[in-house]
Amino acid sequence: MTQDELKQVLDHHIVWLQNNNNGKRANLSGANLSGANLSRANLSPIDIARASIVPESGQFTAWKKCRSNVLVKLVVGKNAKRSNATGRKCRAEYVKVLEVIGAEVGISSYNNKTEYRVGQTVRCDKWEENRWVECGGGIHFFLTRLEAENYE
C-alpha cells in the first residue's frame, strides 16, 4: 500500500468516525504497512488483524533491547527470513550488529546467553515459519529505537 493509498483510506476513516454516511471504516487487514507514517493517524477502531509491518524484502535497520537496558542497533539482511504477528515485535532469521549502546556487548534477556557484538552476525537456533507465533524462533526486534527502549 502506498502512502497516498493509505492517506485516502485514513481520510475516509476519519469521515466514518464522525458518523458521516460518506465515510468508510478503514480495513487494513492484509496490508503491508512497512515504512508507513502513522504518527498522526486516528486508528480507532481499524481492523489491522493481518497487516504486516516488517518489510517483506530488502535490507533494513532494526532495534533490540537486551539485558540491563542495553540497546542494539541491527541490520536485517536482504535475504533473511522475517515476520511479525499482530503486534509491533518482529522476528528475523539472522541479523548483523551495527552498534551496542550502553555496554560492550548486549546479552539476550530471553536466554541470558546470546551475545550481540558490533560486526557480529547473530543467527537464531530455530526459525519459526508460522508468522502468527509472535514469540516463536527468531531474533526478536523492533523497527524503531523508541519501541525497543520502551519494551518491558
VOPAGU-2260 file (C-alpha; in pm, 1 decimal, decimal comma):
REM VOPAGU-2260
SITE   aa  ch    i         X         Y         Z
SITE  MET   A    0       0,0       0,0       0,0
SITE  THR   A    1     144,0     337,1     -98,5
SITE  GLN   A    2     144,3     637,5     134,6
SITE  ASP   A    3    -115,9     804,0     -92,3
SITE  GLU   A    4    -343,4     497,5     -79,5
SITE  LEU   A    5    -305,8     481,3     297,1
SITE  LYS   A    6    -389,7     852,2     328,5
SITE  GLN   A    7    -706,5     800,7     125,6
SITE  VAL   A    8    -815,1     505,6     342,4
SITE  LEU   A    9    -748,0     704,1     661,2
SITE  ASP   A   10    -927,2    1013,6     527,9
SITE  HIS   A   11   -1239,3     802,2     462,8
SITE  HIS   A   12   -1197,4     653,0     811,3
SITE  ILE   A   13   -1198,5     998,2     974,4
SITE  VAL   A   14   -1525,8    1078,3     799,6
SITE  TRP   A   15   -1663,8     742,4     920,2
SITE  LEU   A   16   -1557,2     821,8    1279,6
SITE  GLN   A   17   -1757,7    1145,5    1257,2
SITE  ASN   A   18   -2067,6     936,8    1177,0
SITE  ASN   A   19   -2091,3    1075,5     827,5
SITE  ASN   A   20   -2252,0     838,0     578,7
SITE  ASN   A   21   -1991,0     934,3     318,0
SITE  GLY   A   22   -1707,6     774,9     515,9
SITE  LYS   A   23   -1590,2     418,0     545,0
SITE  ARG   A   24   -1429,1     229,3     834,0
SITE  ALA   A   25   -1068,4     154,6     747,9
SITE  ASN   A   26    -977,0    -209,2     694,4
SITE  LEU   A   27    -601,5    -261,7     674,9
SITE  SER   A   28    -605,1    -636,5     727,4
SITE  GLY   A   29    -353,9    -792,5     492,8
SITE  ALA   A   30    -191,8    -455,7     416,9
SITE  ASN   A   31     186,6    -421,0     419,9
SITE  LEU   A   32     243,4    -117,6     643,6
SITE  SER   A   33     622,3    -127,5     641,0
SITE  GLY   A   34     750,1     225,3     602,6
SITE  ALA   A   35     404,8     377,5     655,6
SITE  ASN   A   36     391,0     700,5     855,0
SITE  LEU   A   37     104,7     658,7    1101,1
SITE  SER   A   38     227,8     913,1    1354,5
SITE  ARG   A   39     -80,5    1138,0    1334,8
SITE  ALA   A   40    -336,5     879,4    1227,7
SITE  ASN   A   41    -650,0     810,9    1432,6
SITE  LEU   A   42    -654,4     431,8    1423,1
SITE  SER   A   43    -953,3     357,6    1640,7
SITE  PRO   A   44   -1112,8     120,7    1557,2
SITE  ILE   A   45    -934,5      -8,7    1245,8
SITE  ASP   A   46    -905,4    -375,0    1150,7
SITE  ILE   A   47    -532,8    -447,8    1118,3
SITE  ALA   A   48    -553,5    -815,2    1209,1
SITE  ARG   A   49    -343,9    -939,4     920,3
SITE  ALA   A   50    -138,9    -628,6     846,4
SITE  SER   A   51     236,4    -672,7     818,9
SITE  ILE   A   52     470,1    -402,4     945,8
SITE  VAL   A   53     802,5    -568,6     871,6
SITE  PRO   A   54     945,7    -501,4     523,3
SITE  GLU   A   55     891,8    -804,3     301,7
SITE  SER   A   56    1217,9    -762,1     113,9
SITE  GLY   A   57    1542,8    -570,9     119,4
SITE  GLN   A   58    1778,0    -479,3     398,8
SITE  PHE   A   59    1662,2    -254,4     685,7
SITE  THR   A   60    1769,9    -126,8    1026,6
SITE  ALA   A   61    1607,8    -257,2    1346,6
SITE  TRP   A   62    1648,2    -228,4    1723,9
SITE  LYS   A   63    1669,3    -480,6    2007,5
SITE  LYS   A   64    1660,9    -434,3    2384,2
SITE  CYS   A   65    1892,4    -661,5    2577,8
SITE  ARG   A   66    1952,4    -731,0    2945,3
SITE  SER   A   67    2032,0    -427,9    3166,0
SITE  ASN   A   68    1860,1    -191,4    2917,4
SITE  VAL   A   69    2138,8    -227,7    2662,5
SITE  LEU   A   70    2018,3    -131,3    2312,8
SITE  VAL   A   71    2144,5    -296,9    1998,4
SITE  LYS   A   72    2115,1    -145,0    1652,4
SITE  LEU   A   73    2081,4    -421,2    1393,6
SITE  VAL   A   74    2056,2    -464,2    1021,9
SITE  VAL   A   75    1825,8    -735,5     890,4
SITE  GLY   A   76    1982,3    -871,1     571,4
SITE  LYS   A   77    1801,2    -866,4     239,2
SITE  ASN   A   78    1786,1   -1248,0     231,4
SITE  ALA   A   79    1694,2   -1303,2     597,4
SITE  LYS   A   80    1354,7   -1453,4     669,1
SITE  ARG   A   81    1147,3   -1207,2     872,2
SITE  SER   A   82     798,4   -1180,0    1013,5
SITE  ASN   A   83     565,7   -1024,8    1267,2
SITE  ALA   A   84     231,9   -1137,2    1408,4
SITE  THR   A   85     -20,0    -873,1    1515,7
SITE  GLY   A   86     198,2    -667,2    1748,3
SITE  ARG   A   87     499,0    -442,2    1692,0
SITE  LYS   A   88     756,2    -707,1    1787,9
SITE  CYS   A   89     918,5    -864,4    1483,8
SITE  ARG   A   90    1149,9   -1160,9    1421,4
SITE  ALA   A   91    1433,8   -1235,2    1179,2
SITE  GLU   A   92    1630,0   -1546,8    1093,9
SITE  TYR   A   93    1956,7   -1357,8    1136,3
SITE  VAL   A   94    2082,7   -1003,5    1196,5
SITE  LYS   A   95    2410,9    -815,3    1184,9
SITE  VAL   A   96    2504,1    -599,5    1484,2
SITE  LEU   A   97    2577,6    -237,9    1388,8
SITE  GLU   A   98    2602,9     -77,8    1731,8
SITE  VAL   A   99    2572,7    -168,1    2100,7
SITE  ILE   A  100    2459,6     116,5    2326,2
SITE  GLY   A  101    2518,4     101,5    2699,8
SITE  ALA   A  102    2778,5    -177,7    2715,0
SITE  GLU   A  103    3048,4    -354,7    2514,3
SITE  VAL   A  104    2815,9    -647,0    2448,0
SITE  GLY   A  105    2439,7    -695,8    2454,5
SITE  ILE   A  106    2315,3   -1010,5    2628,0
SITE  SER   A  107    1975,5   -1152,9    2535,4
SITE  SER   A  108    1708,7   -1104,2    2801,7
SITE  TYR   A  109    1536,6   -1415,8    2670,4
SITE  ASN   A  110    1803,9   -1679,0    2726,6
SITE  ASN   A  111    2074,9   -1475,7    2904,4
SITE  LYS   A  112    2340,9   -1624,1    2676,0
SITE  THR   A  113    2303,4   -1496,3    2319,1
SITE  GLU   A  114    2556,5   -1216,7    2270,7
SITE  TYR   A  115    2536,0    -916,1    2040,0
SITE  ARG   A  116    2874,2    -765,9    1947,4
SITE  VAL   A  117    2947,3    -497,8    1686,2
SITE  GLY   A  118    3021,3    -657,7    1347,7
SITE  GLN   A  119    2884,2    -997,5    1450,6
SITE  THR   A  120    2610,4   -1181,8    1262,2
SITE  VAL   A  121    2371,2   -1346,9    1506,8
SITE  ARG   A  122    2158,0   -1639,1    1389,0
SITE  CYS   A  123    1861,4   -1792,8    1565,2
SITE  ASP   A  124    1876,9   -2153,8    1685,1
SITE  LYS   A  125    1545,2   -2243,7    1524,5
SITE  TRP   A  126    1331,7   -2036,3    1286,4
SITE  GLU   A  127     953,1   -2046,4    1329,9
SITE  GLU   A  128     786,5   -2034,5     986,4
SITE  ASN   A  129     439,9   -1952,0    1121,0
SITE  ARG   A  130     424,8   -1571,8    1139,6
SITE  TRP   A  131     133,7   -1583,3    1386,6
SITE  VAL   A  132     357,2   -1734,0    1655,5
SITE  GLU   A  133     480,0   -1397,8    1784,8
SITE  CYS   A  134     730,0   -1540,8    2032,8
SITE  GLY   A  135     845,2   -1820,6    1801,9
SITE  GLY   A  136    1201,9   -1892,0    1697,7
SITE  GLY   A  137    1397,0   -1597,4    1560,7
SITE  ILE   A  138    1593,0   -1290,0    1661,7
SITE  HIS   A  139    1332,0   -1055,3    1809,4
SITE  PHE   A  140    1347,5    -682,4    1735,1
SITE  PHE   A  141    1151,5    -361,6    1682,7
SITE  LEU   A  142    1153,9    -124,3    1387,2
SITE  THR   A  143    1219,6     185,8    1597,3
SITE  ARG   A  144    1463,9     265,0    1876,2
SITE  LEU   A  145    1183,0     407,7    2090,0
SITE  GLU   A  146     985,8      81,6    2074,7
SITE  ALA   A  147    1294,8    -113,4    2181,1
SITE  GLU   A  148    1369,3     132,0    2464,6
SITE  ASN   A  149    1013,0     103,4    2596,2
SITE  TYR   A  150     996,1    -276,6    2574,6
SITE  GLU   A  151     946,6    -442,7    2915,5
